[in-house]
Amino acid sequence: MSHPAPYPVRLADEITRQLGQLADHLSQLPPPQAAQVIARVLDPDAGVLVGVTHLVATGSHFAKDQAERGALPAEVWLALGRASNELHDITLDLDEHQDTLQRVGTQPATTAVEPPVPAPLVVRRRR
């Protein structure tokens, strides 16, 4: 007889499934709605990205404790810590674009008098 997965494992599986569904929907949405979804996902206070960042940071604390006890290699803790820091930095980088995404997501569906001008896709990163 197989044992059912514990609730947190089922929850992680369900969240993963729903994120896949969200990505599938996102690829089919009109631009204003897609911008709204992306803005919500990237919301610095309650978005998916900040939630994932918090989850990875919590995992890093767990891994540190387990590494100190000898149950996990220190490399696991270090990798989770690096991932947490990188995700945090990415969150900060994307935060500056939150207003733009929200604005695009709330624009009326009618076309403007002047069509938008395409932007070059080469941008210098600041760090």
N, C-alpha and C positions, 0 to 999 in steps of 0.2 A: 504494500500500500504506500503510495507516495504521499509525502507531507506537503500541504499547501504552503506556498511562500508566505513568510511573515508580512504583516500589513505594510511596513516601510518599503519592503522590496516590491510588493505589488504596486504601491504608490509611485515608486520610481519608474516602474514599467509603464504605468498609466500616463504619467507626465511625459515620458519619452514618446509614447504613442500619440498623445495630444499635440506635442510639439511637431511631430511629423505631419499630422493633419493640418496644423496651422501653416506650416511651410507650403503644403500642397495648395491650400486655399489662397495663400499670399501670391503664389505664382499666377493665379487666375483672376485676381482682383483688378478693377480699374485703378489707375494711379492714385487718385485721391484716397480711396479706401485702403490701398496698400500702404500709403504714407501714414494713415491713421494707425494701422496695425503696427507698423514699424515703430512709430512714436510711442505707442503703448509698451511694446516689448523693450524699448530702450529707456523708458521712463526711469530717471535716476532715483526716484523714491519708491516706486512699487512695480517696476517692470521686471520682465522675465530675466533680463541680463543681470540686474542687481541681485535677483533671487539666486541665480546660478552662481554668481560670484560669492554670495554669502554661504551657499552650500559647499562650495569648494574650500572656502576659508575654514568652515567648520570641520570639513574632512581633513584639512591640514592640521588642525588642533588635535583631532583624534589620532592622526598618524604620528604626530610628535609624541604624544603620550605613549602610544604603542611602541614607537622606536626606542624611547627611553626605557621601556620594560623589556626590550629585546624581542618583541613579537613581530615587528616589522623592520625591514632594513631602513636605515636612515635616508637612503636615496628616495624612498617612497614619500617620506615627509618633505624632503627638499623639493621634489618634483611638484607635490601639491602646493607647497608654499610659493614656488615660482609661478605656478598656474594661477593661484589666487592673486598674486601681485600683478601679473600680466592682465588678467581680467579686470582688475580694479583700474589699471591704467587705461585699458580700452574703454571702460565705462566713462572715465573722465574725458577721453578724447571725443567720444560720441555725444557727451552731454552738451557740448557747444553747438551741436546741430539739432537739438531737440526742438527749439522754436521754429526752425525752418521746416522740419517735418510736420509739426502741428499746423503751421500755416498752409502748407501744401495740402494737408488732409482736410482743411476746412474751406478751401477755395470753392466757389460755385462751379458747377459742372459746365457752365456755358464757356465758350471760348473767349479769350480776351481779344481786344482790338489788335494788339500786336502779339504774334506767337512768341513763345519763349525762345531765347537764343541758346543754342547748344553750347555747353561749356567744354573746354578742353579737359581731358581726363588725366592730365599730368599735373600733379599737385605736390608741393613740397610739404613734407611732414615736419611738425615741430615737436621736439621732445626736450 
